[in-house]
Amino acid sequence: MAYKHSETELEKYVARVVATAPPLTSEQASRIASILRPYVGATA
């Protein structure tokens, strides 16, 4: 089933969800940062 929403509608929806979400706790922010941080010693 294909969605018929435009990218602009999706962008508006995501912006609205992010704007209304509660702020991250320090622990949540640290966890996300550790997941996104490159692995030391990894080769590309």
C-alpha positions as CSV (number, residue, x, y, z in Angstrom):
1,M,0.0,0.0,0.0
2,A,1.5,3.3,-1.1
3,Y,1.1,6.5,0.9
4,K,-0.1,9.5,-1.0
5,H,1.4,12.1,1.3
6,S,3.9,14.5,-0.1
7,E,7.4,15.0,1.4
8,T,6.3,18.4,2.6
9,E,3.4,16.9,4.6
10,L,5.8,14.3,6.1
11,E,8.3,17.0,7.0
12,K,5.5,19.0,8.7
13,Y,4.4,16.0,10.6
14,V,7.9,15.1,11.8
15,A,8.5,18.7,12.8
16,R,5.3,18.8,14.8
17,V,6.1,15.5,16.5
18,V,9.6,16.6,17.4
19,A,8.4,20.0,18.6
20,T,5.8,18.5,21.0
21,A,8.0,15.7,22.3
22,P,9.5,16.2,25.8
23,P,13.2,17.0,26.0
24,L,15.6,14.1,26.4
25,T,17.1,13.4,29.8
26,S,20.9,13.6,30.1
27,E,21.0,9.8,30.2
28,Q,19.0,9.5,27.0
29,A,21.1,12.1,25.2
30,S,24.3,10.3,26.3
31,R,23.0,6.9,25.1
32,I,22.1,8.4,21.7
33,A,25.5,10.1,21.5
34,S,27.3,6.8,22.3
35,I,25.3,5.0,19.6
36,L,26.1,7.6,17.0
37,R,29.8,8.1,17.9
38,P,32.1,6.3,15.5
39,Y,33.8,3.2,16.8
40,V,37.5,3.8,17.5
41,G,39.6,1.5,15.4
42,A,36.9,0.9,12.8
43,T,37.9,1.0,9.2
44,A,35.7,2.4,6.5
